Structure formats: structure tokens, C-alpha cells
Amino acid sequence: MSETTIFVFDLLRAANEIDQLSRSQRIRFILRAAALIQDQHQHTLDLKLIANNNSSDLLDVVEELRGMARLIECFTPSEISLKIAEAAGIIHAGMPIFKSRTVLH
């Protein structure tokens, strides 16, 4: 199993157990997801592929994640859980073209 696959599972577990995570753990998951999505975006540009027919969509998600991490106390656990699960889905969807890369820790 690849490191990226394991990270997707970790994100989904974090989303499901959001109430058990500390503030710093929530931020760390969000920022790791943002970094990986940004790296996936760069890789797709290198391959001249367009994610979801609009390459800026991934950068919008990255900025949303970073904004959430900066203002974590402004979001409910449910909102954080939803955003982490969304990030997991985006990362998972990008895995076929991102197979050779590793997860950023």
C-alpha cells in the first residue's frame, strides 16, 4: 500500500474521529492535505492534464484548507470533518496520475 493511500485512510479516520483530535492535530491534517493537493496539482500541470476541467479548482481547495487551518477555532468539528473528508477524496482521485510521488509529512 502506498504512503498516499495510507494518508487517505488517515484523513478519513481523522474526519470520522474529529472530536477526538486536538486543535494541533486538526491543523496538521489540514495542512498536510493542502500540501499534497498542491503537489498533485503541480504534477498534473507537469503532465499537461487539467484536473476536473479547471486546474484552478485544486488551488482553490488548497487555499480553503490553509485558511481553515489559520482560523481553525472559527469552524465547527463538523465543518472541519467535512473539509478533511473532501480533501481525502481529492487526493484519492488524483492518485492514478500521482502514483510515483510520496506523501509530505
C-alpha positions in Angstrom: 0.0 0.0 0.0 1.4 3.4 -0.9 2.1 6.2 1.5 -0.5 8.3 -0.2 -3.1 5.5 0.2 -2.3 5.3 3.9 -2.6 9.0 4.2 -6.0 9.0 2.6 -7.1 6.4 5.1 -5.6 8.5 7.9 -7.6 11.5 6.6 -10.8 9.6 6.5 -10.2 8.2 10.0 -9.5 11.8 11.3 -12.7 13.0 9.6 -14.7 10.3 11.4 -13.0 10.9 14.7 -12.7 14.7 14.6 -14.0 15.1 18.2 -11.0 13.1 19.5 -8.4 15.2 17.7 -6.7 18.1 19.3 -6.6 21.5 17.7 -3.0 21.0 16.6 -3.8 17.5 15.2 -6.7 19.0 13.1 -4.4 21.7 11.8 -1.6 19.2 11.0 -4.0 17.0 9.0 -5.4 20.0 7.1 -2.0 21.4 6.2 -0.6 18.0 5.1 -3.7 17.6 2.9 -3.2 21.0 1.4 0.5 20.4 0.7 -0.3 17.1 -1.0 -3.1 18.5 -3.1 -0.8 21.4 -4.2 1.9 18.9 -5.1 -0.6 16.8 -7.1 -1.8 20.0 -8.9 1.8 20.8 -9.8 2.3 17.3 -11.1 -0.8 17.4 -13.2 0.4 20.6 -14.7 3.7 19.0 -15.5 1.8 16.3 -17.3 -0.3 18.9 -19.1 -3.5 17.5 -17.6 -6.3 19.5 -16.3 -8.0 18.3 -13.1 -11.8 18.5 -13.2 -11.6 20.6 -16.4 -10.3 23.5 -14.3 -6.8 23.4 -12.8 -7.5 26.3 -10.5 -10.1 24.2 -8.6 -7.3 22.4 -6.8 -5.6 25.6 -5.9 -8.9 27.0 -4.5 -9.1 23.9 -2.3 -5.6 24.4 -1.1 -6.3 28.0 -0.1 -9.5 26.9 1.6 -7.6 24.3 3.6 -4.9 26.7 4.6 -7.5 29.3 5.6 -9.3 26.8 7.7 -6.0 25.8 9.4 -5.3 29.5 10.1 -8.7 30.1 11.6 -9.4 26.6 13.0 -11.3 27.9 16.0 -13.9 29.6 13.7 -15.1 26.2 12.4 -17.2 23.6 14.0 -15.9 20.0 14.2 -18.5 19.0 11.6 -17.2 21.6 9.1 -13.6 20.5 9.7 -14.6 16.9 9.3 -16.3 17.6 6.0 -13.3 19.5 4.6 -10.9 16.8 5.7 -13.1 14.1 4.0 -13.3 16.3 0.9 -9.5 16.6 0.8 -9.2 12.8 1.1 -11.5 12.4 -1.9 -9.5 14.9 -3.9 -6.2 13.2 -3.1 -7.7 9.8 -3.8 -9.0 11.0 -7.2 -5.5 12.3 -8.1 -3.7 9.1 -7.1 -3.7 7.4 -10.5 -1.6 10.2 -12.1 0.3 10.8 -8.9 1.5 7.3 -8.1 5.2 7.9 -8.1 5.1 10.7 -5.6 5.3 10.4 -1.8 3.2 12.0 1.0 4.6 15.1 2.6 4.9 14.9 6.3 
